[in-house]
Every structure is written in structure tokens, then in C-alpha cells.
Amino acid sequence: MPDKPVRGPASYFPSIEKTYGRPIAEWQDIVRQNYPAKHMKLVAVLKNEHGMGHGHANAIVAYTLKQDKDA
């Protein structure tokens, strides 16, 4: 049975790793180091301090917040 295509924020992960040269786990660590903060503040950290584009930053933050909420 073929695998279902990755959807949602995780669909950006291969591009993020290729573009910025770091694994997603490292980006998630950066997000978590800036807790507690609201979604857009966390996006701003990735954009302003690490030069990440808005879509990529938003995908990492959304995925990380959901993962931590569901844990």
C-alpha cells in the first residue's frame, strides 16, 4: 500500500532542512527555548534571528505547538 503524501506543516520540512542546513529537531529546540510566547512571536524569532522565511517559520511553529499540546 503506497504511503499517503505528507500534508500540513510537515510538508515543508524537507525544504526547510535543505534551505537552512539544520534538522527540524534543532528548529523545534529554538522554538521551545522561547516558550512561553504566542505563535507570531515565535515566528518572528525564527525570521528575525535566523533569517527564515515566513512560511517556513510558521510551519515549524505550528507543528511544534501542536506536538507539544498533544503530548
C-alpha positions in Angstrom: 0.0 0.0 0.0 1.5 3.4 -1.0 2.3 5.9 1.7 0.0 8.9 1.9 1.6 12.2 0.9 2.7 14.4 3.8 0.4 17.3 4.3 0.2 20.3 6.5 3.2 22.0 8.1 5.4 18.8 7.9 5.2 19.0 4.1 7.7 22.0 4.4 10.3 20.1 6.4 12.4 18.7 3.5 12.7 22.1 2.0 13.4 23.8 5.4 16.2 21.3 6.1 17.7 21.8 2.6 17.4 25.5 2.6 18.7 26.3 6.1 21.0 23.3 6.7 19.7 22.2 10.1 17.4 19.4 11.1 13.8 20.1 12.1 14.6 19.0 15.7 17.1 21.9 16.0 14.5 24.4 14.9 12.0 22.9 17.3 14.5 23.3 20.1 14.9 27.0 19.2 11.1 27.4 19.3 10.9 25.7 22.7 13.7 27.8 24.1 11.5 30.8 23.5 8.4 29.5 25.4 6.2 30.9 26.7 5.3 33.1 23.8 2.5 33.4 21.3 2.6 31.9 17.9 3.5 35.0 16.0 6.3 35.9 18.5 7.8 32.5 17.9 7.6 33.0 14.1 9.3 36.4 14.5 12.2 34.8 16.4 12.9 32.4 13.5 12.5 35.1 10.9 14.4 37.9 12.6 17.1 35.9 14.4 17.7 33.1 12.0 16.7 34.6 8.6 13.9 32.1 7.9 11.1 32.9 5.6 7.6 33.4 7.0 6.0 30.2 5.6 8.8 28.0 6.8 8.9 29.7 10.3 5.1 29.4 10.5 5.2 25.7 9.6 7.8 24.9 12.3 6.0 26.9 15.0 2.6 25.4 14.1 3.9 21.9 14.1 5.8 22.3 17.3 3.0 23.9 19.2 0.6 21.2 18.1 3.0 18.5 19.0 3.6 19.9 22.5 -0.1 20.5 23.1 -0.9 16.9 22.2 1.9 15.5 24.3 
